Amino acid sequence: MAKKNTQNDISKLSFEQAIKELIKIVGDIEEGDIALADSLKQYERGMALIKHCRTILQQAEKRIEKITEQKTDDPASSR
């Protein structure tokens, strides 16, 4: 159940918030000052954050493609 809460928690983050947290996680793991079990938990959260960021980027890309298609289909835009 905790895993579902983590996913819900991550899904509410903006792209910028997720990247900021991901940078902190990477820094903490690189420092090596955390226990292995905690490091693994942070790694899992980091991977979930990466997945979330990719989803946001894919959605943004689709929106850009849609806008671009509308712009090129609009006869007034070719003037």
C-alpha positions in Angstrom: 0.0 0.0 0.0 2.9 2.4 0.7 4.0 1.9 -3.0 0.6 3.1 -4.2 0.8 6.2 -1.9 4.3 6.9 -3.3 3.0 6.7 -6.9 0.1 9.0 -6.1 2.4 11.4 -4.3 4.7 11.5 -7.3 1.9 11.9 -9.8 1.0 15.2 -8.1 4.4 16.6 -8.6 5.2 19.1 -11.4 8.0 18.4 -13.7 10.2 20.9 -11.9 9.4 19.5 -8.5 10.2 15.9 -9.6 13.5 17.0 -11.2 14.5 18.8 -8.0 13.7 15.8 -5.9 15.6 13.5 -8.3 18.7 15.7 -8.1 18.6 15.5 -4.3 18.2 11.7 -4.4 21.2 11.4 -6.8 23.3 13.6 -4.5 22.4 11.6 -1.4 23.2 8.3 -3.1 26.5 9.6 -4.5 27.6 10.9 -1.1 27.2 7.3 0.2 26.2 8.5 3.7 23.0 6.5 3.7 22.4 2.9 4.5 22.1 0.4 1.7 18.4 -0.3 2.4 17.7 3.5 2.3 19.8 3.8 -0.8 17.7 1.2 -2.5 14.4 2.9 -1.5 15.7 6.2 -2.8 16.8 4.5 -6.0 13.3 3.1 -6.5 11.7 6.5 -5.9 14.2 8.0 -8.3 13.2 5.6 -11.0 9.5 6.4 -10.3 10.4 10.1 -10.6 12.1 9.5 -13.9 9.1 7.7 -15.2 6.9 10.5 -14.1 9.1 13.1 -15.8 9.1 11.1 -19.1 5.3 10.9 -19.0 5.1 14.7 -18.6 7.6 15.3 -21.4 5.7 12.9 -23.7 2.5 14.8 -23.0 4.2 18.1 -23.7 5.6 16.7 -27.0 2.1 15.6 -28.1 0.7 19.0 -27.3 3.4 20.6 -29.4 2.8 18.3 -32.3 -0.9 19.0 -32.1 -0.3 22.8 -32.1 2.1 22.5 -35.0 -0.3 20.4 -37.0 -3.1 23.0 -36.4 -0.8 25.8 -37.4 0.2 24.1 -40.7 -3.4 23.1 -41.5 -4.6 26.7 -41.0 -4.6 28.5 -44.4 -4.3 31.8 -42.7 -0.9 30.8 -41.2 0.7 30.3 -44.7 0.3 34.0 -45.6 
